[in-house]
Amino acid sequence: MAERKTEPKPFLKWAGGKSQLLEQFENYYPNELRKKSIKNYVEPFLGGGALYFYLSRKYNIKNAFLSDLNKDLILTYIVIQQKSEILLDFLEQYQNLYNSTVQEKRNDLFLSVRKHFNEQRFEINYKKLSENWAPRAAQFIFLNKTCFNGLFRLNSKGEFNVPYGKYKTAAILDTNNIATVSKILQNAEITHSEYSNCYSKINEKSFVYFDPPYRPLTKTANFTTYTGMIFNDDNQIELAKFFRKIDSEKGAKLMLSNSDPTSINPKDKFFENAYRGYNIFKVTASRAVNCNGNGRGKINELLITNYGKA
Ligand SMILES: C[S@@+](CC[C@H](N)C(=O)[O-])C[C@H]1O[C@@H](n2cnc3c(N)ncnc32)[C@H](O)[C@@H]1O
């Protein structure tokens, strides 16, 4: 029987994921990507990697530098890249365990995995792939697929503290996708690092996509801290300076996403000022918009580029 071809897609739910915007983004990629003169893709706020997976299946990205400041996220990508078979065995065990646990006991199961995940972080050497990485990556995926809304949130002690999501079914094991993602990742260098470390990986044949934690639209907006640290306005300004620096020194094609403050306050010129001289486009997303984060609505998001629209 012919093997079923799977298109690589994010293996996690990740806040701010770009899956729903990929079609709209088509109008804003650099022409050089279509002409295949882009040789190198760089994504320093990787998260769920929706854009990377999309571009690698559509434009055949040969060489990528992917990084993020979330240690367990990067550990999991590296395990998928290098130890996917072992990971799949662990995921199968978690899937069976979840399926065979009655609904009333699933919260206990979730909490025991979360407790172990939080306690074990002190024993992990994040710098060197070792035997305890694959079971940890499996726990990370289990927690992501069973916690409330797939959120990743750390408290001030660095503990993952999202509650159980009460799902009847949870797709913990997706063998085809993990195998496909693993193949795609063979061409990628994956590192746990601060975004500015991508500097040395960029040249004039690079396409760099920045998807930082969004600037919150309201003071009461839910703050997602993926790393236990807040990405505040000063950090946004630093990032804008970094964008300018690469633009002037590397000649790479740059694209950056963020929230659009003018959705809430038309007088808020934060990004207009920070990215003056660049193209600022608006795309429409469906996101949680009210203060408690429960409601969804259409909202504009910004797409900033240092090259013109195709
Ligand atoms: C909006 S999410 C990215 C969403 C992603 N592009 C997707 O499609 O799912 C932002 C990511 O930036 C990471 N991050 C936060 N601060 C960072 C920093 N200073 N350097 C690098 N990554 C950072 C977070 O861990 C998070 O995964």
The ligand as an SDF file (V2000), in Angstrom:
LIG
                    3D

 27 29  0  0  0  0  0  0  0  0999 V2000
    3.8800   34.6670   19.3480 C   0  0  0  0  0  0  0  0  0  0  0  0
    4.8270   33.3210   19.8450 S   0  0  0  0  0  0  0  0  0  0  0  0
    5.2860   32.7400   18.3390 C   0  0  0  0  0  0  0  0  0  0  0  0
    4.1420   32.0870   17.6370 C   0  0  0  0  0  0  0  0  0  0  0  0
    4.6130   31.2330   16.4800 C   0  0  0  0  0  0  0  0  0  0  0  0
    5.2130   31.9860   15.4210 N   0  0  0  0  0  0  0  0  0  0  0  0
    3.5320   30.3270   15.9640 C   0  0  0  0  0  0  0  0  0  0  0  0
    3.1420   30.4370   14.8090 O   0  0  0  0  0  0  0  0  0  0  0  0
    3.0460   29.5240   16.7600 O   0  0  0  0  0  0  0  0  0  0  0  0
    6.2480   34.0670   20.5270 C   0  0  0  0  0  0  0  0  0  0  0  0
    7.3720   33.1310   20.9030 C   0  0  0  0  0  0  0  0  0  0  0  0
    8.4970   33.9230   21.2980 O   0  0  0  0  0  0  0  0  0  0  0  0
    9.2130   33.2620   22.3380 C   0  0  0  0  0  0  0  0  0  0  0  0
    9.9980   34.2910   23.0460 N   0  0  0  0  0  0  0  0  0  0  0  0
    9.6020   35.1670   23.9980 C   0  0  0  0  0  0  0  0  0  0  0  0
   10.6060   36.0160   24.3070 N   0  0  0  0  0  0  0  0  0  0  0  0
   11.6560   35.6760   23.5100 C   0  0  0  0  0  0  0  0  0  0  0  0
   12.9880   36.2070   23.3310 C   0  0  0  0  0  0  0  0  0  0  0  0
   13.4050   37.2380   24.0300 N   0  0  0  0  0  0  0  0  0  0  0  0
   13.7950   35.6160   22.3980 N   0  0  0  0  0  0  0  0  0  0  0  0
   13.3520   34.5570   21.6900 C   0  0  0  0  0  0  0  0  0  0  0  0
   12.0950   34.0050   21.8040 N   0  0  0  0  0  0  0  0  0  0  0  0
   11.2800   34.5780   22.7090 C   0  0  0  0  0  0  0  0  0  0  0  0
    8.1400   32.5820   23.1600 C   0  0  0  0  0  0  0  0  0  0  0  0
    8.6630   31.4630   23.8400 O   0  0  0  0  0  0  0  0  0  0  0  0
    7.0970   32.2080   22.0820 C   0  0  0  0  0  0  0  0  0  0  0  0
    7.2390   30.8780   21.6460 O   0  0  0  0  0  0  0  0  0  0  0  0
  1  2  1  0
  2  3  1  0
  2 10  1  0
  3  4  1  0
  4  5  1  0
  5  6  1  0
  5  7  1  0
  7  8  2  0
  7  9  1  0
 10 11  1  0
 11 12  1  0
 11 26  1  0
 12 13  1  0
 13 14  1  0
 13 24  1  0
 14 15  1  0
 14 23  1  0
 15 16  2  0
 16 17  1  0
 17 18  1  0
 17 23  2  0
 18 19  1  0
 18 20  2  0
 20 21  1  0
 21 22  2  0
 22 23  1  0
 24 25  1  0
 24 26  1  0
 26 27  1  0
M  CHG  2   2   1   9  -1
M  END
$$$$
